[in-house]
Each structure stands twice: as C-alpha cells, then as structure tokens.
Amino acid sequence: MNECSRVLVIPETTKFCIFSFCPTDIVFSHTTKIVAFDDNSSFCIVSSSIHESWVRAYSSTLETRLKYNPSDCFETFPFPENTDTLEQIGETYYTHRQTIMQTRQEGLTKTYNRFHDPTCTDPDIQTLRHLHIQMDNAVAAAYGWHDLISPPHPLTPSPTRGEGEQEMAVSPPSPTLGEGGRGGEGLNHGFHNTKQGLRFTISETARREVLDRLLALNHQRYAEEVAQGLHDKKKGKGKNAKGKSKKVKSKPASVADSPTGKYITQGNLLGDDTPTQGELF
C-alpha cells in the first residue's frame, strides 16, 4: 500500500457494489474496505457485473444492503490473467462517472440511483450505462468468454417481461451462451428484477452462467496451486485442524489453507505476501 498513490475502497455495508479511488495519505475508517490496487484495469474488473455477481453470491447482507467481506468475495475471486485491454475502458468509465458527480454535485449513491432508474434517460446517465456494458464486455473478453459478448446495439425499450419487471434490451438475443452454456442471450444487459430490486445489470441466466464459470476457474487455479505445494499443511494436527475442509459443488474454494493465513490475489489486500488462489469449500 505504501507504494500506491491511491487505493480502491468500498464501504463495508453498501447499497451498491461500487469502488472508488482514494489517496493513501488519509486515515481510513475501520468500516472501509481497502484494496491496494491503483490501476484502472483492476478498477474495471471489480466494478464489473461479473465481479458483482460473485460478490452478491458469496457475501453476507445487512437487511437489503451488501456487506463486502474480502475473505468471502475478494480473496476467492479468480481474476482474469489478461488485463492489458481493460485500462482504457476502466479510465473512461471512472472519468465519466467523476464528471457526472462533479457536474450534478451528487455522490455515488444518488448517481447509481439514477443509473438503476429506468425512467432516467438523461444523456450522461445513458452514457454511463453504455460504458458499463462496454466494461462488462471487456472483462468477459479478458476471461476469453467471447460467446457472452453481444454485438453493440443501441439501448431501446423492450416489452415488460413478467409482472412488475421492466427491461431495456441492449442487443438481440443470441441462440446460446456458447459451447457448454445452458442457452440464453449473452450478458443481456437491461433493467432486471433482482433481490435488491430493479437494477440495470446482466440477466439472471447470464449471472448463473458467469457464476458457474468463475467457480470452475476458482477450483482449477486452486488445484494447480495445491499441486505446486502452495497449500501444504503441517502434519500431526487433529481432525479439526485448519484446511481439513471438504470442497462442495455450490461454493468456491476457501482460503483457510493459505500458508500465510490470508489470501491476496492480483496485488495485495494491505499485505505483501505471495498471492495464491483461495478456495471456498
């Protein structure tokens, strides 16, 4: 963290999964989660709907608000390896969002209240939605999930789907999610009903597909690190020793087996230890 001029921060309890850059020459509250990333590529990844899907699945909540717990949703998140193409879109998105807040003199919560409001068609908010789609597509491409990317298409209203649900189509549905997918329509950004209410995000079908792929990638990387001896445990401990966990299908691999007792991925979460892929069990 000392080597960074800025870091990514997110409130521990928050309505929206939103990261911002903050300078490092301030004292942070204990309820602020800090990630020692200072690059726009990392901002792009953690701000994407792909990361939020993982976060919503594995973090806890307080009432309807998210509780961002790094050990559950950040330390186990399998970051893409090829991030060179994410720097520009991350910077463009962040800069445009800053311009909106400065022009309107509004903070992040009010900005994203507008972002998720289907009745708000202000040009600056519409541009932010377009940039979010581009950001999600870029992150999907970084994983090599080109079958999840729909061709660019103007935002146009679409019929209501289901009682009380409104959507805004971004592109025509594709016949499948690609080889091995369960069928669907790509990421299919639009206004969808979620547990948090109506949100401009990816569809439920896409969310489930993204979670399946992230979970498989988490298990793959963890298995590779186990093979390299990065998660070796000391012998002679009792049956309740750390790491004696059983991997289950519905959860990603845990970080309890980390040689340092904590997990850091693609950079450090306020630490200098060697990154490894934690596994939720």
C-alpha positions as a Markdown table, in Angstrom:
| # | Residue | x | y | z |
|---|---|---|---|---|
| 1 | Met | 0.0 | 0.0 | 0.0 |
| 2 | Asn | 2.9 | 2.3 | 0.7 |
| 3 | Glu | 3.9 | 2.1 | -3.0 |
| 4 | Cys | 0.5 | 3.3 | -4.2 |
| 5 | Ser | -0.6 | 6.9 | -4.5 |
| 6 | Arg | -4.2 | 5.8 | -4.4 |
| 7 | Val | -6.1 | 2.7 | -3.5 |
| 8 | Leu | -9.6 | 1.3 | -4.2 |
| 9 | Val | -12.1 | 1.5 | -1.4 |
| 10 | Ile | -15.6 | 0.3 | -0.8 |
| 11 | Pro | -17.8 | 0.7 | 2.3 |
| 12 | Glu | -18.2 | -2.5 | 4.3 |
| 13 | Thr | -22.0 | -2.1 | 4.2 |
| 14 | Thr | -23.3 | -0.6 | 1.0 |
| 15 | Lys | -26.4 | -0.3 | -1.2 |
| 16 | Phe | -24.4 | -0.8 | -4.4 |
| 17 | Cys | -21.2 | -2.7 | -5.1 |
| 18 | Ile | -19.2 | 0.5 | -6.0 |
| 19 | Phe | -15.5 | 1.0 | -5.8 |
| 20 | Ser | -13.7 | 4.4 | -5.8 |
| 21 | Phe | -10.1 | 5.6 | -5.8 |
| 22 | Cys | -8.9 | 7.4 | -2.6 |
| 23 | Pro | -5.5 | 8.9 | -1.9 |
| 24 | Thr | -3.3 | 6.9 | 0.6 |
| 25 | Asp | -2.4 | 10.0 | 2.7 |
| 26 | Ile | -5.6 | 9.8 | 4.8 |
| 27 | Val | -6.7 | 7.7 | 7.8 |
| 28 | Phe | -9.5 | 5.2 | 6.7 |
| 29 | Ser | -12.4 | 4.2 | 8.9 |
| 30 | His | -12.5 | 0.6 | 10.1 |
| 31 | Thr | -15.7 | 0.2 | 8.2 |
| 32 | Thr | -14.0 | 0.9 | 4.9 |
| 33 | Lys | -12.6 | -2.0 | 2.9 |
| 34 | Ile | -9.3 | -1.1 | 1.2 |
| 35 | Val | -7.8 | -2.9 | -1.8 |
| 36 | Ala | -4.2 | -2.0 | -2.7 |
| 37 | Phe | -4.8 | -1.6 | -6.4 |
| 38 | Asp | -4.0 | 1.7 | -8.1 |
| 39 | Asp | -4.6 | 0.8 | -11.8 |
| 40 | Asn | -7.7 | 1.3 | -14.0 |
| 41 | Ser | -7.7 | -2.3 | -15.1 |
| 42 | Ser | -8.3 | -3.5 | -11.6 |
| 43 | Phe | -11.0 | -0.9 | -11.1 |
| 44 | Cys | -12.6 | -2.2 | -14.3 |
| 45 | Ile | -12.7 | -5.7 | -13.0 |
| 46 | Val | -14.0 | -5.1 | -9.5 |
| 47 | Ser | -16.6 | -2.6 | -10.9 |
| 48 | Ser | -17.9 | -5.1 | -13.5 |
| 49 | Ser | -21.2 | -7.0 | -13.2 |
| 50 | Ile | -19.0 | -10.2 | -13.4 |
| 51 | His | -17.3 | -9.4 | -10.0 |
| 52 | Glu | -20.6 | -8.1 | -8.6 |
| 53 | Ser | -22.3 | -11.5 | -9.4 |
| 54 | Trp | -19.6 | -13.3 | -7.4 |
| 55 | Val | -19.9 | -10.7 | -4.6 |
| 56 | Arg | -23.7 | -11.0 | -4.3 |
| 57 | Ala | -23.5 | -14.8 | -4.3 |
| 58 | Tyr | -20.8 | -15.2 | -1.5 |
| 59 | Ser | -21.0 | -12.1 | 0.7 |
| 60 | Ser | -23.5 | -11.6 | 3.5 |
| 61 | Thr | -26.1 | -8.8 | 3.8 |
| 62 | Leu | -27.4 | -6.4 | 6.3 |
| 63 | Glu | -31.1 | -6.0 | 5.6 |
| 64 | Thr | -31.1 | -5.4 | 1.8 |
| 65 | Arg | -27.6 | -3.9 | 1.8 |
| 66 | Leu | -24.4 | -5.7 | 0.8 |
| 67 | Lys | -21.7 | -6.5 | 3.4 |
| 68 | Tyr | -18.5 | -6.6 | 1.4 |
| 69 | Asn | -16.3 | -9.2 | 3.1 |
| 70 | Pro | -13.0 | -9.6 | 1.4 |
| 71 | Ser | -12.3 | -13.0 | 2.7 |
| 72 | Asp | -15.5 | -14.3 | 1.2 |
| 73 | Cys | -15.8 | -12.5 | -2.1 |
| 74 | Phe | -12.5 | -10.8 | -3.0 |
| 75 | Glu | -9.8 | -13.3 | -1.8 |
| 76 | Thr | -11.5 | -16.2 | -3.7 |
| 77 | Phe | -12.4 | -14.2 | -6.8 |
| 78 | Pro | -10.5 | -15.6 | -9.8 |
| 79 | Phe | -9.2 | -12.5 | -11.7 |
| 80 | Pro | -8.6 | -12.7 | -15.4 |
| 81 | Glu | -4.9 | -13.1 | -16.4 |
| 82 | Asn | -5.0 | -10.9 | -19.5 |
| 83 | Thr | -5.9 | -7.4 | -18.3 |
| 84 | Asp | -4.0 | -5.2 | -20.8 |
| 85 | Thr | -7.2 | -4.3 | -22.7 |
| 86 | Leu | -9.0 | -3.1 | -19.6 |
| 87 | Glu | -7.0 | 0.0 | -18.7 |
| 88 | Gln | -8.7 | 2.3 | -21.2 |
| 89 | Ile | -12.3 | 1.4 | -20.6 |
| 90 | Gly | -11.7 | 1.5 | -16.8 |
| 91 | Glu | -10.3 | 5.0 | -17.1 |
| 92 | Thr | -13.0 | 6.2 | -19.4 |
| 93 | Tyr | -15.8 | 4.8 | -17.1 |
| 94 | Tyr | -14.2 | 6.3 | -14.0 |
| 95 | Thr | -13.6 | 9.7 | -15.5 |
| 96 | His | -17.1 | 10.0 | -16.9 |
| 97 | Arg | -18.6 | 9.0 | -13.5 |
| 98 | Gln | -16.5 | 11.6 | -11.8 |
| 99 | Thr | -17.7 | 14.2 | -14.3 |
| 100 | Ile | -21.3 | 13.3 | -13.6 |
| 101 | Met | -20.9 | 13.7 | -9.9 |
| 102 | Gln | -19.0 | 17.0 | -10.2 |
| 103 | Thr | -21.5 | 18.4 | -12.7 |
| 104 | Arg | -24.5 | 17.4 | -10.7 |
| 105 | Gln | -22.9 | 17.9 | -7.3 |
| 106 | Glu | -24.1 | 14.5 | -6.2 |
| 107 | Gly | -22.4 | 11.5 | -4.6 |
| 108 | Leu | -22.2 | 7.9 | -5.7 |
| 109 | Thr | -25.4 | 6.7 | -4.2 |
| 110 | Lys | -27.5 | 9.3 | -5.9 |
| 111 | Thr | -25.6 | 8.7 | -9.2 |
| 112 | Tyr | -26.4 | 5.0 | -9.1 |
| 113 | Asn | -30.0 | 5.6 | -8.0 |
| 114 | Arg | -30.3 | 7.4 | -11.4 |
| 115 | Phe | -28.3 | 4.6 | -13.1 |
| 116 | His | -30.7 | 2.0 | -12.0 |
| 117 | Asp | -33.9 | 4.1 | -12.6 |
| 118 | Pro | -35.5 | 3.1 | -15.9 |
| 119 | Thr | -37.3 | 6.5 | -16.0 |
| 120 | Cys | -34.0 | 8.3 | -16.0 |
| 121 | Thr | -33.0 | 8.8 | -19.7 |
| 122 | Asp | -30.6 | 11.8 | -19.1 |
| 123 | Pro | -27.7 | 11.6 | -21.7 |
| 124 | Asp | -25.0 | 11.5 | -19.1 |
| 125 | Ile | -26.6 | 8.5 | -17.3 |
| 126 | Gln | -27.3 | 6.8 | -20.6 |
| 127 | Thr | -23.7 | 7.2 | -21.5 |
| 128 | Leu | -22.7 | 5.7 | -18.1 |
| 129 | Arg | -24.9 | 2.6 | -18.9 |
| 130 | His | -23.3 | 2.2 | -22.3 |
| 131 | Leu | -19.8 | 2.4 | -20.7 |
| 132 | His | -20.8 | -0.2 | -18.1 |
| 133 | Ile | -21.8 | -2.5 | -20.9 |
| 134 | Gln | -18.5 | -1.9 | -22.6 |
| 135 | Met | -16.7 | -2.6 | -19.4 |
| 136 | Asp | -18.5 | -5.9 | -18.8 |
| 137 | Asn | -17.8 | -7.0 | -22.3 |
| 138 | Ala | -14.2 | -6.1 | -22.0 |
| 139 | Val | -13.9 | -8.1 | -18.7 |
| 140 | Ala | -15.7 | -11.1 | -20.3 |
| 141 | Ala | -13.2 | -10.9 | -23.2 |
| 142 | Ala | -10.3 | -10.9 | -20.8 |
| 143 | Tyr | -11.6 | -14.2 | -19.5 |
| 144 | Gly | -11.9 | -15.5 | -23.1 |
| 145 | Trp | -15.7 | -15.7 | -22.8 |
| 146 | His | -16.3 | -14.2 | -26.2 |
| 147 | Asp | -19.6 | -16.1 | -26.5 |
| 148 | Leu | -21.0 | -14.0 | -23.7 |
| 149 | Ile | -20.4 | -10.8 | -25.6 |
| 150 | Ser | -23.3 | -9.4 | -27.7 |
| 151 | Pro | -22.6 | -7.1 | -30.6 |
| 152 | Pro | -23.1 | -3.3 | -29.9 |
| 153 | His | -26.7 | -2.3 | -30.2 |
| 154 | Pro | -28.5 | 1.0 | -29.2 |
| 155 | Leu | -30.4 | 0.9 | -26.0 |
| 156 | Thr | -34.1 | 0.5 | -27.0 |
| 157 | Pro | -37.2 | -0.2 | -24.8 |
| 158 | Ser | -38.4 | -3.8 | -24.8 |
| 159 | Pro | -41.7 | -5.2 | -23.6 |
| 160 | Thr | -42.2 | -5.9 | -19.9 |
| 161 | Arg | -41.1 | -9.4 | -19.0 |
| 162 | Gly | -43.1 | -10.7 | -16.1 |
| 163 | Glu | -45.2 | -9.0 | -13.5 |
| 164 | Gly | -43.6 | -5.7 | -12.4 |
| 165 | Glu | -40.5 | -6.3 | -14.4 |
| 166 | Gln | -39.1 | -3.8 | -16.9 |
| 167 | Glu | -36.2 | -4.3 | -19.2 |
| 168 | Met | -34.2 | -2.4 | -21.8 |
| 169 | Ala | -32.8 | -4.5 | -24.5 |
| 170 | Val | -29.2 | -3.9 | -25.5 |
| 171 | Ser | -28.9 | -6.4 | -28.3 |
| 172 | Pro | -30.9 | -9.1 | -30.0 |
| 173 | Pro | -30.8 | -12.4 | -28.1 |
| 174 | Ser | -28.2 | -14.9 | -29.3 |
| 175 | Pro | -29.3 | -18.5 | -29.5 |
| 176 | Thr | -26.9 | -19.9 | -27.0 |
| 177 | Leu | -24.3 | -18.9 | -24.4 |
| 178 | Gly | -21.7 | -20.8 | -26.3 |
| 179 | Glu | -20.4 | -24.3 | -26.2 |
| 180 | Gly | -21.1 | -25.8 | -22.8 |
| 181 | Gly | -23.5 | -23.0 | -21.9 |
| 182 | Arg | -27.1 | -23.6 | -20.8 |
| 183 | Gly | -28.6 | -21.4 | -23.5 |
| 184 | Gly | -29.5 | -17.8 | -23.2 |
| 185 | Glu | -28.9 | -14.4 | -24.6 |
| 186 | Gly | -25.3 | -13.4 | -23.9 |
| 187 | Leu | -24.9 | -11.0 | -20.9 |
| 188 | Asn | -28.2 | -9.3 | -21.9 |
| 189 | His | -27.8 | -6.0 | -20.1 |
| 190 | Gly | -31.1 | -4.4 | -19.2 |
| 191 | Phe | -33.4 | -3.5 | -16.3 |
| 192 | His | -33.9 | -6.8 | -14.5 |
| 193 | Asn | -35.7 | -7.6 | -11.2 |
| 194 | Thr | -33.1 | -8.8 | -8.6 |
| 195 | Lys | -33.2 | -9.4 | -4.8 |
| 196 | Gln | -32.1 | -5.8 | -4.4 |
| 197 | Gly | -35.0 | -4.5 | -6.6 |
| 198 | Leu | -34.9 | -3.3 | -10.2 |
| 199 | Arg | -31.4 | -3.0 | -11.4 |
| 200 | Phe | -29.6 | -2.2 | -14.7 |
| 201 | Thr | -27.4 | -5.3 | -14.9 |
| 202 | Ile | -26.9 | -8.6 | -16.7 |
| 203 | Ser | -29.8 | -11.1 | -16.9 |
| 204 | Glu | -30.4 | -13.9 | -14.4 |
| 205 | Thr | -29.5 | -16.5 | -17.0 |
| 206 | Ala | -26.2 | -14.8 | -17.7 |
| 207 | Arg | -25.5 | -14.3 | -13.9 |
| 208 | Arg | -25.8 | -18.0 | -13.3 |
| 209 | Glu | -23.6 | -18.8 | -16.3 |
| 210 | Val | -20.9 | -16.4 | -15.1 |
| 211 | Leu | -21.0 | -17.8 | -11.6 |
| 212 | Asp | -20.6 | -21.4 | -12.9 |
| 213 | Arg | -17.5 | -20.3 | -15.0 |
| 214 | Leu | -16.0 | -18.4 | -12.1 |
| 215 | Leu | -16.4 | -21.3 | -9.8 |
| 216 | Ala | -14.8 | -23.7 | -12.2 |
| 217 | Leu | -11.9 | -21.3 | -12.7 |
| 218 | Asn | -11.5 | -20.9 | -8.9 |
| 219 | His | -11.3 | -24.7 | -8.4 |
| 220 | Gln | -8.9 | -25.1 | -11.4 |
| 221 | Arg | -6.5 | -22.5 | -10.0 |
| 222 | Tyr | -6.7 | -23.8 | -6.5 |
| 223 | Ala | -5.9 | -27.3 | -7.7 |
| 224 | Glu | -2.9 | -26.1 | -9.7 |
| 225 | Glu | -1.5 | -24.4 | -6.6 |
| 226 | Val | -2.1 | -27.5 | -4.4 |
| 227 | Ala | -0.1 | -29.4 | -7.0 |
| 228 | Gln | 2.7 | -26.9 | -6.6 |
| 229 | Gly | 2.7 | -27.3 | -2.8 |
| 230 | Leu | 1.4 | -23.7 | -2.1 |
| 231 | His | -1.3 | -25.0 | 0.2 |
| 232 | Asp | 0.7 | -27.7 | 2.1 |
| 233 | Lys | -0.4 | -28.2 | 5.7 |
| 234 | Lys | 1.7 | -29.3 | 8.7 |
| 235 | Lys | 1.3 | -32.9 | 9.6 |
| 236 | Gly | 0.3 | -34.2 | 13.1 |
| 237 | Lys | -2.7 | -31.9 | 13.7 |
| 238 | Gly | -6.0 | -33.1 | 14.9 |
| 239 | Lys | -9.1 | -33.7 | 12.8 |
| 240 | Asn | -10.3 | -30.1 | 13.4 |
| 241 | Ala | -7.1 | -28.6 | 12.0 |
| 242 | Lys | -7.3 | -25.8 | 9.5 |
| 243 | Gly | -7.6 | -26.9 | 6.0 |
| 244 | Lys | -9.4 | -30.2 | 6.7 |
| 245 | Ser | -12.3 | -28.9 | 4.6 |
| 246 | Lys | -14.4 | -30.6 | 2.1 |
| 247 | Lys | -15.0 | -29.0 | -1.2 |
| 248 | Val | -18.6 | -28.8 | -2.2 |
| 249 | Lys | -20.1 | -28.1 | -5.5 |
| 250 | Ser | -22.1 | -25.0 | -4.5 |
| 251 | Lys | -19.2 | -23.0 | -3.1 |
| 252 | Pro | -15.8 | -21.8 | -4.2 |
| 253 | Ala | -12.6 | -22.9 | -2.5 |
| 254 | Ser | -11.6 | -21.5 | 1.0 |
| 255 | Val | -8.5 | -19.5 | 2.0 |
| 256 | Ala | -8.1 | -21.3 | 5.3 |
| 257 | Asp | -5.4 | -23.4 | 3.7 |
| 258 | Ser | -3.2 | -20.4 | 2.7 |
| 259 | Pro | 0.3 | -20.7 | 4.1 |
| 260 | Thr | 0.0 | -17.2 | 5.4 |
| 261 | Gly | -3.5 | -17.5 | 6.8 |
| 262 | Lys | -4.8 | -14.9 | 4.3 |
| 263 | Tyr | -5.3 | -14.7 | 0.6 |
| 264 | Ile | -4.4 | -11.9 | -1.7 |
| 265 | Thr | -5.0 | -12.0 | -5.5 |
| 266 | Gln | -3.5 | -9.9 | -8.3 |
| 267 | Gly | -2.0 | -7.5 | -5.9 |
| 268 | Asn | -2.2 | -7.1 | -2.2 |
| 269 | Leu | -5.0 | -6.5 | 0.2 |
| 270 | Leu | -3.0 | -4.4 | 2.6 |
| 271 | Gly | -0.2 | -7.0 | 2.6 |
| 272 | Asp | 3.0 | -8.2 | 0.9 |
| 273 | Asp | 2.6 | -11.9 | 0.9 |
| 274 | Thr | 2.8 | -14.1 | -2.2 |
| 275 | Pro | -0.6 | -14.2 | -4.0 |
| 276 | Thr | -2.4 | -17.6 | -4.1 |
| 277 | Gln | -5.9 | -18.6 | -5.2 |
| 278 | Gly | -8.1 | -19.3 | -2.2 |
| 279 | Glu | -10.8 | -21.9 | -2.4 |
| 280 | Leu | -14.3 | -21.7 | -0.8 |
| 281 | Phe | -15.3 | -25.1 | 0.4 |
